[in-house]
Amino acid sequence: MSCPICRAQSVDTYRPFCSKRCADIDLGRWMNGSYAVPSEREFDPEEVAKALGEASEENNADSLDKPH
């Protein structure tokens, strides 16, 4: 199997990559949005804002219940 980043032979330790460097490059691409899973769902900014607000409220409530 070849490394999906540089096409070198993969190494069992980093499979499917050939090295930690290529594995980190791939992770970076996922984290910065270079890779994306397509969706047919339309983006609704109001729905996203509501979900973020609810998540924030839940997080704040949880932090009040836990001792520091």
N, C-alpha and C positions, 0 to 999 in steps of 0.2 A: 504494500500500500504506500502511496506517495503522500507527502505532506501537502495539505490543501493550500498552504501559503506559498511555499517555495518549490514544491514538487520534488524535494529530496526524499530519500527513503525514510519512512517513519521509524521511530524508536519506541520500543514497548513502554518505556517509562513515560513518554509524552504522547502516546498514541491518541489520535491519528497524526500528531505533529512530529517533526524531527527533533525539536528542541524546545526548551522553555521559552526562548525568544519568539518562535513562531506561535506557540500557545498564547503568549502574552499579546502578540499582535492581533490574533483572532479575538481574544477577550476584549481588547480595546475597541475593535470594530463593532462588537455587540454593544458595548457601553456607550459609544458615541453616536449610535444610531445608523451606522453604515449598513448594517444588516437589519432587516425588518421583516416581520411576518405579515404578509398581506391580509387585509381584512375588507370585507364588503360592507361593513357597518359604517355608516356615516358619522363623522365627528360632530358632536354637539357640544359647543363650549359651555353652555349653561349646565348641562348634565355633568360635565367634568368638574366644573366649579362646585356644584352641589356635593359631588362625591368627595372632593378634596376637603370641603368644609366639614362634612360628617366625619371623615377620617381624623381630621385635626381635633375635633371635639372629643372623639373617642380616646385619642391619644392623651389629651389633656386630662380627661376624667381618670384614665388609668394611672397617670403619674401622680395624681392627688391621693389615690388609694394606697400607693406603695410607699413604704418608709425609705428614706434616702440613706 
